[in-house]
């Protein structure tokens, strides 16, 4: 798929430098004045509340978009090399991305990132239902429904989503991300009122979701970015989690990446794996 290689290399270099050091890069004024900067890369961020950065920073946006979200970080650290159109919205499913958010794309779009799929399964809702001993039947039914969606509707909807995006933005680099596993593999989990067996099952579901997203990306010849690896050691049940735990139940931010999860998990994974090189 064609895309402006020179611009991507410049953006990757700028973002990588900012990710590795807190020292801001600044070109000498005389050199900057003589240089002719290329047009900013047109970047559109699609997806759900994870892409929106819901819970990572305060927001009054109806979609939960925040200044700590990885799309915002990517655009900010590129220092003018990227113009961001932020279409991600809390609650979005793969079909929402295809039918609503994809309308923000065009032939001029250079880069698209997508984080979507978790809302299609309703993992969080099932996990919360399974916390109640009185809802054993609902818990069992919920996980059975998730398994059906993983094998039937989800692959179809992910394929439709990516196909719609690549059609609407034929010249863009399209990058699809996965999700971090929510729980560390440990029996003891202070402060997280989730039984070990339920934590294992939740991790299995997210792993299967990531496999489905990666396969849809492979079949569509777009880049898949794994974030489970950078989040390893920072799941819930660890000393320094990059995910919001039980404290986020009330405001519906539970299991969402914190500001650290966005900045140290998603952002560098996209810079290192998602933008450098062809799919």
C-alpha positions as CSV (number, residue, x, y, z in Angstrom):
1,X,0.0,0.0,0.0
2,X,1.5,3.3,-1.0
3,X,2.3,6.0,1.6
4,X,4.7,8.9,2.0
5,X,7.8,7.1,3.2
6,X,9.9,10.2,3.7
7,X,7.4,11.8,5.9
8,X,6.9,8.6,8.0
9,X,10.7,8.4,8.6
10,X,10.7,12.0,9.8
11,X,7.8,11.5,12.1
12,X,9.2,8.2,13.5
13,X,12.5,9.8,14.2
14,X,10.9,12.7,16.0
15,X,8.6,10.5,18.0
16,X,11.3,8.0,18.9
17,X,13.6,10.7,20.1
18,X,10.9,12.2,22.4
19,X,10.0,8.8,23.7
20,X,13.5,8.0,24.7
21,X,14.5,11.2,26.3
22,X,13.0,14.1,28.1
23,X,15.3,16.6,26.4
24,X,13.3,18.4,23.7
25,X,15.0,18.7,20.3
26,X,15.1,22.1,18.8
27,X,16.8,22.9,15.4
28,X,18.9,26.1,15.3
29,X,16.7,29.0,14.3
30,X,18.8,29.8,11.2
31,X,18.7,26.2,9.9
32,X,14.9,26.0,10.6
33,X,14.3,29.2,8.7
34,X,16.2,27.9,5.6
35,X,14.5,24.5,5.7
36,X,11.4,23.9,3.7
37,X,9.2,21.6,5.8
38,X,6.9,19.2,4.0
39,X,3.2,19.3,4.6
40,X,2.1,17.8,7.9
41,X,1.1,14.1,7.8
42,X,-2.7,13.8,7.9
43,X,-3.4,11.4,10.8
44,X,-6.9,10.1,11.7
45,X,-7.3,8.2,15.0
46,X,-10.2,5.7,15.1
47,X,-11.5,3.3,17.7
48,X,-13.0,3.0,21.2
49,X,-12.4,4.4,24.6
50,X,-8.8,3.0,24.7
51,X,-7.9,4.9,21.6
52,X,-9.8,7.9,23.0
53,X,-7.7,7.8,26.2
54,X,-10.8,7.6,28.5
55,X,-9.6,7.5,32.1
56,X,-6.0,8.5,31.4
57,X,-6.7,12.2,32.0
58,X,-9.6,14.4,32.9
59,X,-11.9,15.2,30.0
60,X,-15.2,16.9,29.3
61,X,-15.5,15.4,25.9
62,X,-18.6,13.3,25.3
63,X,-16.5,10.6,23.7
64,X,-13.9,10.5,26.6
65,X,-11.1,11.8,24.4
66,X,-8.2,13.0,26.5
67,X,-4.9,14.7,26.2
68,X,-3.1,11.6,27.5
69,X,-4.4,9.3,24.7
70,X,-1.8,7.8,22.4
71,X,-3.1,9.6,19.3
72,X,-2.6,12.9,21.1
73,X,0.8,12.0,22.3
74,X,1.9,10.9,18.8
75,X,0.7,14.2,17.2
76,X,2.2,16.3,20.0
77,X,5.6,14.7,20.0
78,X,5.9,15.0,16.3
79,X,6.1,18.8,16.7
80,X,4.0,19.9,13.8
81,X,4.8,16.9,11.5
82,X,1.4,15.5,12.2
83,X,-2.1,17.0,12.0
84,X,-4.5,14.9,14.0
85,X,-8.2,14.3,13.4
86,X,-9.4,12.5,16.5
87,X,-12.5,10.4,15.8
88,X,-12.2,7.7,18.4
89,X,-15.1,7.5,20.8
90,X,-15.9,5.5,24.0
91,X,-18.3,2.6,23.4
92,X,-17.4,2.3,19.7
93,X,-17.5,-1.2,18.1
94,X,-15.8,-2.4,15.0
95,X,-19.1,-1.6,13.1
96,X,-19.2,1.9,14.6
97,X,-15.7,2.5,13.2
98,X,-16.8,1.3,9.8
99,X,-20.2,3.1,9.6
100,X,-19.5,6.3,11.6
101,X,-15.9,7.1,12.2
102,X,-14.6,6.1,8.7
103,X,-16.5,9.1,7.3
104,X,-13.6,11.2,8.6
105,X,-11.2,9.6,6.1
106,X,-10.3,10.7,2.6
107,X,-7.7,10.1,-0.1
108,X,-5.6,12.8,1.6
109,X,-5.3,10.8,4.8
110,X,-1.8,9.6,5.4
111,X,-2.0,7.6,8.6
112,X,-4.8,5.8,10.4
113,X,-4.6,4.0,13.8
114,X,-7.5,1.8,15.0
115,X,-8.1,0.3,18.5
116,X,-11.4,-1.6,18.4
117,X,-13.0,-4.9,19.1
118,X,-13.3,-5.1,22.9
119,X,-16.8,-3.5,22.9
120,X,-18.0,-6.1,20.3
121,X,-17.5,-8.8,23.0
122,X,-18.7,-6.9,26.1
123,X,-15.8,-8.4,28.1
124,X,-16.0,-5.7,30.9
125,X,-19.7,-6.2,31.3
126,X,-19.4,-9.9,31.6
127,X,-16.5,-9.6,34.0
128,X,-18.5,-7.3,36.3
129,X,-21.5,-9.7,36.1
130,X,-19.3,-12.6,37.1
131,X,-18.3,-10.8,40.3
132,X,-21.6,-11.5,41.9
133,X,-22.1,-15.1,43.3
134,X,-25.8,-14.6,42.6
135,X,-25.2,-14.3,38.9
136,X,-23.5,-17.5,38.1
137,X,-25.9,-18.3,35.3
138,X,-25.5,-14.9,33.7
139,X,-21.7,-15.2,34.0
140,X,-21.8,-18.6,32.2
141,X,-24.1,-17.3,29.5
142,X,-22.0,-14.2,29.0
143,X,-18.8,-16.1,28.4
144,X,-20.6,-18.5,26.1
145,X,-21.8,-15.4,24.1
146,X,-18.3,-14.1,23.9
147,X,-17.0,-17.4,22.6
148,X,-19.6,-17.4,19.9
149,X,-18.8,-13.8,18.8
150,X,-15.1,-14.6,18.7
151,X,-15.6,-17.4,16.2
152,X,-18.4,-15.9,14.2
153,X,-19.4,-12.2,14.1
154,X,-16.2,-10.6,15.3
155,X,-13.9,-11.8,12.5
156,X,-16.5,-10.7,10.0
157,X,-16.9,-7.3,11.6
158,X,-13.2,-6.7,12.0
159,X,-12.6,-7.5,8.3
160,X,-15.4,-5.1,7.3
161,X,-14.0,-2.4,9.5
162,X,-10.5,-2.6,8.0
163,X,-11.8,-3.0,4.4
164,X,-14.0,0.2,4.9
165,X,-11.0,2.1,6.3
166,X,-8.6,1.1,3.5
167,X,-11.2,1.9,0.9
168,X,-12.0,5.3,2.4
169,X,-8.3,6.1,2.8
170,X,-6.6,4.3,-0.1
171,X,-3.2,6.2,0.3
172,X,-3.0,5.8,4.1
173,X,-0.8,3.7,6.3
174,X,-3.3,1.7,8.4
175,X,-2.2,0.4,11.8
176,X,-4.4,-1.7,14.0
177,X,-3.6,-2.3,17.7
178,X,-4.4,-5.1,20.1
179,X,-5.2,-4.8,23.8
180,X,-3.1,-5.5,27.0
181,X,-3.9,-8.5,29.0
182,X,-5.7,-7.2,32.1
183,X,-4.3,-9.4,34.9
184,X,-0.8,-10.6,35.9
185,X,-0.4,-14.4,36.2
186,X,-0.4,-14.6,40.0
187,X,-2.8,-16.1,42.5
188,X,-2.4,-13.2,44.9
189,X,-3.9,-10.0,43.8
190,X,-4.3,-7.5,46.5
191,X,-6.9,-4.7,45.9
192,X,-8.4,-6.4,42.9
193,X,-11.6,-8.3,43.9
194,X,-11.5,-10.9,41.1
195,X,-11.1,-14.6,41.7
196,X,-8.0,-16.3,40.1
197,X,-10.1,-18.5,37.7
198,X,-12.0,-15.4,36.5
199,X,-8.7,-13.5,35.9
200,X,-7.4,-16.4,33.9
201,X,-10.5,-16.6,31.8
202,X,-10.5,-12.8,31.2
203,X,-6.9,-13.0,30.0
204,X,-7.7,-15.9,27.7
205,X,-10.6,-13.8,26.1
206,X,-8.4,-10.8,25.5
207,X,-5.7,-13.0,24.0
208,X,-8.2,-14.6,21.7
209,X,-9.4,-11.1,20.8
210,X,-5.9,-10.0,20.0
211,X,-5.4,-13.1,17.8
212,X,-8.6,-12.2,15.9
213,X,-7.5,-8.6,15.4
214,X,-4.0,-9.7,14.2
215,X,-5.5,-12.2,11.8
216,X,-7.9,-9.6,10.4
217,X,-5.0,-7.2,9.9
218,X,-2.9,-9.9,8.2
219,X,-5.6,-10.8,5.8
220,X,-6.1,-7.2,5.0
221,X,-2.4,-6.5,4.6
222,X,-2.2,-3.8,7.3
223,X,0.1,-3.5,10.3
224,X,-0.9,-5.1,13.6
225,X,0.7,-3.8,16.8
226,X,0.9,-6.0,19.8
227,X,0.7,-4.1,23.1
228,X,0.5,-7.1,25.4
229,X,4.3,-7.2,25.5
230,X,5.0,-3.6,26.6
231,X,2.3,-4.0,29.3
232,X,3.8,-7.2,30.6
233,X,4.8,-6.6,34.3
234,X,2.3,-3.7,34.5
235,X,-1.0,-5.5,34.4
236,X,-3.5,-5.4,37.3
237,X,-2.1,-7.4,40.3
238,X,1.4,-5.9,39.8
239,X,3.1,-3.2,41.9
240,X,2.8,-0.6,39.2
241,X,-0.2,-1.3,37.0
242,X,-0.7,0.7,33.8
243,X,-4.4,-0.2,33.9
244,X,-7.2,1.2,36.0
245,X,-8.5,-1.3,38.6
246,X,-11.6,-1.5,40.8
247,X,-11.4,2.2,41.5
248,X,-12.6,2.8,38.0
249,X,-15.9,0.9,38.3
250,X,-17.9,3.9,39.3
251,X,-16.8,6.1,36.5
252,X,-16.6,3.3,33.9
253,X,-12.8,3.5,33.4
254,X,-12.0,0.1,34.9
255,X,-9.5,-1.9,32.7
256,X,-8.6,1.2,30.7
257,X,-4.9,2.3,30.3
258,X,-3.7,4.9,32.7
259,X,-1.6,7.9,31.5
260,X,1.5,5.7,32.0
261,X,-0.2,2.9,30.0
262,X,-0.9,5.2,27.1
263,X,2.6,6.9,27.2
264,X,4.7,3.8,28.0
265,X,2.6,1.0,26.5
266,X,0.7,2.1,23.4
267,X,2.8,5.1,22.3
268,X,6.2,3.5,22.0
269,X,4.7,0.3,20.6
270,X,3.2,2.3,17.8
271,X,6.3,4.3,17.2
272,X,8.6,1.3,17.2
273,X,6.4,-1.3,15.4
274,X,3.5,0.6,13.7
275,X,5.1,3.3,11.7
276,X,8.5,2.0,10.6
277,X,8.5,-0.1,7.5
278,X,5.8,-1.4,5.2
279,X,3.1,-3.9,6.3
